[in-house]
Amino acid sequence: MSRWIRVSRRLVCPVCGRPDWCLLAMDGTVAICARVESAKRCGEAGWLHRLTAQPVVRPRRRLWPIHLHVEPRAGSQDIAALSRLLQAESDRGGAIERLSQELGLTPQSLISFGVGWSQRDRYSSWPMFDDRRRIVGINRRFANGTKKILAGHRAGLYMPADLPQDLACVEGMLLVTEGATDAVAARDLGFWAVGRFSCTHGAGLLVGLVSRIRPARLVLVGDSDRPGGRGVSSLASVLTAYVRRMKVIFPPPPHKDLRAWKQAGATSDDVMRAVDAARSCRLSVEVGHG
């Protein structure tokens, strides 16, 4: 079985040429690309691509011992404390108001998702949680649009602090979006919403979350591109077994995602019309006869 390494800036993906998310076999014969599709899907990691028929022969290198001081992995208390610090920093200098104008989202919804600001490093911070609402990581969004998780942190779900513990009691509907800003946009439109870290991440976390808060209706909002469509279809196939009613919707063309649709003037009524028009997802079971 191949041993895998994560691509980096020094070793980019040979399929898409990007320095993140993809995996490369240690022997260099195959890669799993998170962006370019192939006939073989490898779960949430991406698509399998065979690179060469023969293993790549790497030159032998002389190894020198290097002693490094390794920081311990951040614990949930450390992450929560840092998140609170960044949220407090966002209150000074109008950082949330500037971010609100830049993203077309309300300050109130940004605050409800725990968004903060680093004055020193000039990034907005977006806390991520597991299915039990424990903070597991902070994603950073820089001015040029790039995003990067803090070292030692894990990817999780974006969710508002006031998300009800039990949506079944209030006949509530939950929207699941791709990314944090779409989830905030959904909250702006008056819906309860959580966001996935990416179009291929978070299925297991969402299974745990919906099993606990029991939404009366679950609506998956996909991005209007091929990766978004494939990602939301894969997620729907997993979650169908855990919810009573579920639908999948996409923003109408030419809008790429829910935030762009909202910025173009979409209202909660527009979203509800799309939900009402969508077909319900149903669980189908095939029984083989041996």
TORKOL-4160 file (C-alpha; in steps of 0.2 Angstrom, whole numbers, padded with zeros to 4 digits, m for minus):
290
<pt num="1" X="0000" Y="0000" Z="0000"/>
<pt num="2" X="0006" Y="0017" Z="m0004"/>
<pt num="3" X="0012" Y="0029" Z="0009"/>
<pt num="4" X="0006" Y="0047" Z="0006"/>
<pt num="5" X="0013" Y="0064" Z="0008"/>
<pt num="6" X="0004" Y="0081" Z="0008"/>
<pt num="7" X="0009" Y="0092" Z="m0006"/>
<pt num="8" X="0017" Y="0109" Z="m0002"/>
<pt num="9" X="0025" Y="0124" Z="m0010"/>
<pt num="10" X="0041" Y="0114" Z="m0013"/>
<pt num="11" X="0031" Y="0099" Z="m0020"/>
<pt num="12" X="0016" Y="0105" Z="m0029"/>
<pt num="13" X="0002" Y="0093" Z="m0035"/>
<pt num="14" X="0008" Y="0086" Z="m0052"/>
<pt num="15" X="m0011" Y="0085" Z="m0058"/>
<pt num="16" X="m0017" Y="0103" Z="m0054"/>
<pt num="17" X="m0001" Y="0112" Z="m0049"/>
<pt num="18" X="m0007" Y="0118" Z="m0033"/>
<pt num="19" X="0002" Y="0117" Z="m0016"/>
<pt num="20" X="m0012" Y="0112" Z="m0005"/>
<pt num="21" X="m0025" Y="0099" Z="m0001"/>
<pt num="22" X="m0019" Y="0086" Z="m0013"/>
<pt num="23" X="m0009" Y="0070" Z="m0009"/>
<pt num="24" X="0006" Y="0061" Z="m0018"/>
<pt num="25" X="0012" Y="0044" Z="m0015"/>
<pt num="26" X="0029" Y="0042" Z="m0008"/>
<pt num="27" X="0035" Y="0032" Z="m0023"/>
<pt num="28" X="0028" Y="0046" Z="m0035"/>
<pt num="29" X="0017" Y="0034" Z="m0045"/>
<pt num="30" X="0000" Y="0040" Z="m0041"/>
<pt num="31" X="m0008" Y="0056" Z="m0034"/>
<pt num="32" X="m0025" Y="0060" Z="m0026"/>
<pt num="33" X="m0030" Y="0077" Z="m0033"/>
<pt num="34" X="m0044" Y="0087" Z="m0023"/>
<pt num="35" X="m0048" Y="0097" Z="m0039"/>
<pt num="36" X="m0046" Y="0088" Z="m0055"/>
<pt num="37" X="m0058" Y="0073" Z="m0057"/>
<pt num="38" X="m0055" Y="0056" Z="m0064"/>
<pt num="39" X="m0064" Y="0039" Z="m0065"/>
<pt num="40" X="m0058" Y="0034" Z="m0047"/>
<pt num="41" X="m0065" Y="0044" Z="m0032"/>
<pt num="42" X="m0056" Y="0042" Z="m0016"/>
<pt num="43" X="m0069" Y="0047" Z="m0003"/>
<pt num="44" X="m0067" Y="0065" Z="0003"/>
<pt num="45" X="m0049" Y="0066" Z="m0002"/>
<pt num="46" X="m0052" Y="0068" Z="m0020"/>
<pt num="47" X="m0048" Y="0059" Z="m0036"/>
<pt num="48" X="m0035" Y="0046" Z="m0040"/>
<pt num="49" X="m0023" Y="0049" Z="m0054"/>
<pt num="50" X="m0009" Y="0037" Z="m0060"/>
<pt num="51" X="0006" Y="0046" Z="m0065"/>
<pt num="52" X="0019" Y="0034" Z="m0071"/>
<pt num="53" X="0021" Y="0015" Z="m0074"/>
<pt num="54" X="0037" Y="0014" Z="m0065"/>
<pt num="55" X="0041" Y="0021" Z="m0047"/>
<pt num="56" X="0051" Y="0038" Z="m0047"/>
<pt num="57" X="0069" Y="0034" Z="m0042"/>
<pt num="58" X="0075" Y="0048" Z="m0030"/>
<pt num="59" X="0093" Y="0051" Z="m0027"/>
<pt num="60" X="0100" Y="0046" Z="m0010"/>
<pt num="61" X="0103" Y="0060" Z="0001"/>
<pt num="62" X="0115" Y="0061" Z="0016"/>
<pt num="63" X="0104" Y="0065" Z="0031"/>
<pt num="64" X="0110" Y="0077" Z="0045"/>
<pt num="65" X="0102" Y="0077" Z="0062"/>
<pt num="66" X="0093" Y="0093" Z="0066"/>
<pt num="67" X="0086" Y="0097" Z="0083"/>
<pt num="68" X="0070" Y="0107" Z="0083"/>
<pt num="69" X="0059" Y="0114" Z="0097"/>
<pt num="70" X="0042" Y="0108" Z="0093"/>
<pt num="71" X="0027" Y="0117" Z="0100"/>
<pt num="72" X="0014" Y="0106" Z="0108"/>
<pt num="73" X="m0002" Y="0104" Z="0098"/>
<pt num="74" X="m0015" Y="0117" Z="0102"/>
<pt num="75" X="m0028" Y="0111" Z="0114"/>
<pt num="76" X="m0047" Y="0117" Z="0114"/>
<pt num="77" X="m0044" Y="0128" Z="0128"/>
<pt num="78" X="m0029" Y="0137" Z="0120"/>
<pt num="79" X="m0039" Y="0139" Z="0103"/>
<pt num="80" X="m0055" Y="0145" Z="0112"/>
<pt num="81" X="m0044" Y="0158" Z="0122"/>
<pt num="82" X="m0036" Y="0164" Z="0106"/>
<pt num="83" X="m0053" Y="0165" Z="0097"/>
<pt num="84" X="m0059" Y="0176" Z="0111"/>
<pt num="85" X="m0044" Y="0187" Z="0110"/>
<pt num="86" X="m0046" Y="0189" Z="0091"/>
<pt num="87" X="m0065" Y="0193" Z="0094"/>
<pt num="88" X="m0060" Y="0206" Z="0107"/>
<pt num="89" X="m0048" Y="0214" Z="0095"/>
<pt num="90" X="m0061" Y="0215" Z="0081"/>
<pt num="91" X="m0071" Y="0227" Z="0092"/>
<pt num="92" X="m0057" Y="0240" Z="0091"/>
<pt num="93" X="m0054" Y="0251" Z="0076"/>
<pt num="94" X="m0070" Y="0246" Z="0066"/>
<pt num="95" X="m0063" Y="0229" Z="0060"/>
<pt num="96" X="m0079" Y="0220" Z="0059"/>
<pt num="97" X="m0088" Y="0235" Z="0050"/>
<pt num="98" X="m0074" Y="0235" Z="0037"/>
<pt num="99" X="m0076" Y="0216" Z="0035"/>
<pt num="100" X="m0095" Y="0218" Z="0034"/>
<pt num="101" X="m0093" Y="0230" Z="0019"/>
<pt num="102" X="m0080" Y="0220" Z="0011"/>
<pt num="103" X="m0090" Y="0204" Z="0011"/>
<pt num="104" X="m0107" Y="0211" Z="0010"/>
<pt num="105" X="m0112" Y="0203" Z="0026"/>
<pt num="106" X="m0120" Y="0211" Z="0042"/>
<pt num="107" X="m0109" Y="0214" Z="0057"/>
<pt num="108" X="m0122" Y="0205" Z="0068"/>
<pt num="109" X="m0120" Y="0189" Z="0059"/>
<pt num="110" X="m0101" Y="0190" Z="0058"/>
<pt num="111" X="m0101" Y="0192" Z="0077"/>
<pt num="112" X="m0113" Y="0177" Z="0079"/>
<pt num="113" X="m0101" Y="0166" Z="0070"/>
<pt num="114" X="m0087" Y="0172" Z="0081"/>
<pt num="115" X="m0077" Y="0181" Z="0068"/>
<pt num="116" X="m0062" Y="0190" Z="0075"/>
<pt num="117" X="m0047" Y="0201" Z="0068"/>
<pt num="118" X="m0028" Y="0201" Z="0070"/>
<pt num="119" X="m0022" Y="0218" Z="0070"/>
<pt num="120" X="m0004" Y="0213" Z="0069"/>
<pt num="121" X="m0005" Y="0200" Z="0055"/>
<pt num="122" X="m0020" Y="0208" Z="0046"/>
<pt num="123" X="m0032" Y="0193" Z="0044"/>
<pt num="124" X="m0049" Y="0189" Z="0050"/>
<pt num="125" X="m0051" Y="0174" Z="0061"/>
<pt num="126" X="m0065" Y="0161" Z="0058"/>
<pt num="127" X="m0067" Y="0148" Z="0072"/>
<pt num="128" X="m0072" Y="0130" Z="0068"/>
<pt num="129" X="m0081" Y="0117" Z="0078"/>
<pt num="130" X="m0084" Y="0099" Z="0079"/>
<pt num="131" X="m0101" Y="0091" Z="0080"/>
<pt num="132" X="m0102" Y="0093" Z="0099"/>
<pt num="133" X="m0098" Y="0112" Z="0097"/>
<pt num="134" X="m0081" Y="0111" Z="0104"/>
<pt num="135" X="m0069" Y="0123" Z="0095"/>
<pt num="136" X="m0056" Y="0113" Z="0085"/>
<pt num="137" X="m0047" Y="0126" Z="0075"/>
<pt num="138" X="m0046" Y="0144" Z="0068"/>
<pt num="139" X="m0046" Y="0148" Z="0049"/>
<pt num="140" X="m0038" Y="0164" Z="0044"/>
<pt num="141" X="m0044" Y="0174" Z="0029"/>
<pt num="142" X="m0031" Y="0187" Z="0022"/>
<pt num="143" X="m0035" Y="0203" Z="0012"/>
<pt num="144" X="m0030" Y="0194" Z="m0004"/>
<pt num="145" X="m0043" Y="0181" Z="m0001"/>
<pt num="146" X="m0032" Y="0167" Z="0003"/>
<pt num="147" X="m0036" Y="0156" Z="0018"/>
<pt num="148" X="m0025" Y="0146" Z="0030"/>
<pt num="149" X="m0028" Y="0136" Z="0046"/>
<pt num="150" X="m0017" Y="0140" Z="0060"/>
<pt num="151" X="m0003" Y="0127" Z="0064"/>
<pt num="152" X="m0009" Y="0113" Z="0075"/>
<pt num="153" X="m0028" Y="0117" Z="0072"/>
<pt num="154" X="m0040" Y="0106" Z="0063"/>
<pt num="155" X="m0054" Y="0109" Z="0051"/>
<pt num="156" X="m0072" Y="0109" Z="0057"/>
<pt num="157" X="m0089" Y="0117" Z="0054"/>
<pt num="158" X="m0093" Y="0135" Z="0055"/>
<pt num="159" X="m0108" Y="0138" Z="0066"/>
<pt num="160" X="m0116" Y="0153" Z="0075"/>
<pt num="161" X="m0116" Y="0153" Z="0094"/>
<pt num="162" X="m0135" Y="0155" Z="0095"/>
<pt num="163" X="m0138" Y="0139" Z="0085"/>
<pt num="164" X="m0152" Y="0130" Z="0095"/>
<pt num="165" X="m0148" Y="0114" Z="0104"/>
<pt num="166" X="m0164" Y="0105" Z="0097"/>
<pt num="167" X="m0172" Y="0112" Z="0080"/>
<pt num="168" X="m0185" Y="0098" Z="0081"/>
<pt num="169" X="m0193" Y="0107" Z="0095"/>
<pt num="170" X="m0196" Y="0123" Z="0085"/>
<pt num="171" X="m0199" Y="0114" Z="0068"/>
<pt num="172" X="m0183" Y="0123" Z="0062"/>
<pt num="173" X="m0174" Y="0121" Z="0045"/>
<pt num="174" X="m0155" Y="0120" Z="0044"/>
<pt num="175" X="m0145" Y="0126" Z="0029"/>
<pt num="176" X="m0128" Y="0118" Z="0026"/>
<pt num="177" X="m0117" Y="0128" Z="0015"/>
<pt num="178" X="m0100" Y="0127" Z="0007"/>
<pt num="179" X="m0088" Y="0139" Z="0017"/>
<pt num="180" X="m0090" Y="0151" Z="0031"/>
<pt num="181" X="m0096" Y="0167" Z="0021"/>
<pt num="182" X="m0111" Y="0157" Z="0013"/>
<pt num="183" X="m0116" Y="0151" Z="0031"/>
<pt num="184" X="m0116" Y="0169" Z="0037"/>
<pt num="185" X="m0125" Y="0175" Z="0022"/>
<pt num="186" X="m0139" Y="0162" Z="0026"/>
<pt num="187" X="m0140" Y="0169" Z="0044"/>
<pt num="188" X="m0142" Y="0186" Z="0036"/>
<pt num="189" X="m0157" Y="0180" Z="0027"/>
<pt num="190" X="m0164" Y="0173" Z="0043"/>
<pt num="191" X="m0160" Y="0155" Z="0042"/>
<pt num="192" X="m0151" Y="0144" Z="0054"/>
<pt num="193" X="m0135" Y="0138" Z="0045"/>
<pt num="194" X="m0118" Y="0129" Z="0047"/>
<pt num="195" X="m0104" Y="0130" Z="0034"/>
<pt num="196" X="m0092" Y="0116" Z="0029"/>
<pt num="197" X="m0073" Y="0119" Z="0028"/>
<pt num="198" X="m0073" Y="0114" Z="0009"/>
<pt num="199" X="m0084" Y="0105" Z="m0003"/>
<pt num="200" X="m0076" Y="0088" Z="0002"/>
<pt num="201" X="m0075" Y="0090" Z="0021"/>
<pt num="202" X="m0086" Y="0088" Z="0035"/>
<pt num="203" X="m0098" Y="0074" Z="0031"/>
<pt num="204" X="m0095" Y="0064" Z="0047"/>
<pt num="205" X="m0096" Y="0080" Z="0058"/>
<pt num="206" X="m0113" Y="0084" Z="0050"/>
<pt num="207" X="m0119" Y="0067" Z="0054"/>
<pt num="208" X="m0115" Y="0070" Z="0072"/>
<pt num="209" X="m0123" Y="0087" Z="0072"/>
<pt num="210" X="m0139" Y="0084" Z="0064"/>
<pt num="211" X="m0141" Y="0068" Z="0075"/>
<pt num="212" X="m0141" Y="0080" Z="0090"/>
<pt num="213" X="m0150" Y="0095" Z="0084"/>
<pt num="214" X="m0163" Y="0086" Z="0074"/>
<pt num="215" X="m0168" Y="0099" Z="0061"/>
<pt num="216" X="m0186" Y="0097" Z="0054"/>
<pt num="217" X="m0179" Y="0100" Z="0037"/>
<pt num="218" X="m0161" Y="0100" Z="0031"/>
<pt num="219" X="m0156" Y="0110" Z="0015"/>
<pt num="220" X="m0139" Y="0108" Z="0007"/>
<pt num="221" X="m0134" Y="0123" Z="m0003"/>
<pt num="222" X="m0121" Y="0119" Z="m0016"/>
<pt num="223" X="m0109" Y="0130" Z="m0026"/>
<pt num="224" X="m0113" Y="0132" Z="m0044"/>
<pt num="225" X="m0098" Y="0124" Z="m0051"/>
<pt num="226" X="m0093" Y="0106" Z="m0054"/>
<pt num="227" X="m0083" Y="0103" Z="m0038"/>
<pt num="228" X="m0097" Y="0111" Z="m0028"/>
<pt num="229" X="m0110" Y="0100" Z="m0037"/>
<pt num="230" X="m0100" Y="0084" Z="m0034"/>
<pt num="231" X="m0097" Y="0088" Z="m0016"/>
<pt num="232" X="m0115" Y="0092" Z="m0011"/>
<pt num="233" X="m0121" Y="0076" Z="m0021"/>
<pt num="234" X="m0109" Y="0066" Z="m0011"/>
<pt num="235" X="m0114" Y="0074" Z="0006"/>
<pt num="236" X="m0132" Y="0071" Z="0002"/>
<pt num="237" X="m0129" Y="0052" Z="m0001"/>
<pt num="238" X="m0122" Y="0052" Z="0017"/>
<pt num="239" X="m0135" Y="0062" Z="0026"/>
<pt num="240" X="m0151" Y="0055" Z="0018"/>
<pt num="241" X="m0150" Y="0041" Z="0031"/>
<pt num="242" X="m0150" Y="0053" Z="0046"/>
<pt num="243" X="m0163" Y="0066" Z="0042"/>
<pt num="244" X="m0182" Y="0065" Z="0039"/>
<pt num="245" X="m0183" Y="0078" Z="0025"/>
<pt num="246" X="m0168" Y="0084" Z="0015"/>
<pt num="247" X="m0167" Y="0095" Z="m0001"/>
<pt num="248" X="m0152" Y="0101" Z="m0012"/>
<pt num="249" X="m0153" Y="0118" Z="m0020"/>
<pt num="250" X="m0141" Y="0129" Z="m0030"/>
<pt num="251" X="m0140" Y="0148" Z="m0033"/>
<pt num="252" X="m0148" Y="0152" Z="m0050"/>
<pt num="253" X="m0135" Y="0157" Z="m0064"/>
<pt num="254" X="m0125" Y="0167" Z="m0064"/>
<pt num="255" X="m0122" Y="0167" Z="m0045"/>
<pt num="256" X="m0108" Y="0156" Z="m0040"/>
<pt num="257" X="m0114" Y="0154" Z="m0022"/>
<pt num="258" X="m0126" Y="0159" Z="m0009"/>
<pt num="259" X="m0117" Y="0175" Z="m0004"/>
<pt num="260" X="m0116" Y="0181" Z="m0022"/>
<pt num="261" X="m0134" Y="0177" Z="m0024"/>
<pt num="262" X="m0138" Y="0188" Z="m0008"/>
<pt num="263" X="m0127" Y="0202" Z="m0014"/>
<pt num="264" X="m0137" Y="0202" Z="m0030"/>
<pt num="265" X="m0153" Y="0205" Z="m0020"/>
<pt num="266" X="m0159" Y="0188" Z="m0016"/>
<pt num="267" X="m0171" Y="0188" Z="m0001"/>
<pt num="268" X="m0177" Y="0174" Z="0011"/>
<pt num="269" X="m0192" Y="0172" Z="0000"/>
<pt num="270" X="m0181" Y="0168" Z="m0015"/>
<pt num="271" X="m0172" Y="0155" Z="m0005"/>
<pt num="272" X="m0188" Y="0147" Z="0001"/>
<pt num="273" X="m0195" Y="0147" Z="m0017"/>
<pt num="274" X="m0180" Y="0137" Z="m0022"/>
<pt num="275" X="m0182" Y="0125" Z="m0007"/>
<pt num="276" X="m0200" Y="0122" Z="m0011"/>
<pt num="277" X="m0197" Y="0119" Z="m0029"/>
<pt num="278" X="m0183" Y="0106" Z="m0026"/>
<pt num="279" X="m0186" Y="0088" Z="m0025"/>
<pt num="280" X="m0184" Y="0079" Z="m0008"/>
<pt num="281" X="m0169" Y="0067" Z="m0007"/>
<pt num="282" X="m0174" Y="0049" Z="m0003"/>
<pt num="283" X="m0164" Y="0035" Z="0003"/>
<pt num="284" X="m0163" Y="0020" Z="m0009"/>
<pt num="285" X="m0157" Y="0003" Z="m0005"/>
<pt num="286" X="m0151" Y="m0010" Z="m0017"/>
<pt num="287" X="m0151" Y="m0028" Z="m0012"/>
<pt num="288" X="m0140" Y="m0040" Z="m0021"/>
<pt num="289" X="m0145" Y="m0058" Z="m0024"/>
<pt num="290" X="m0130" Y="m0070" Z="m0023"/>
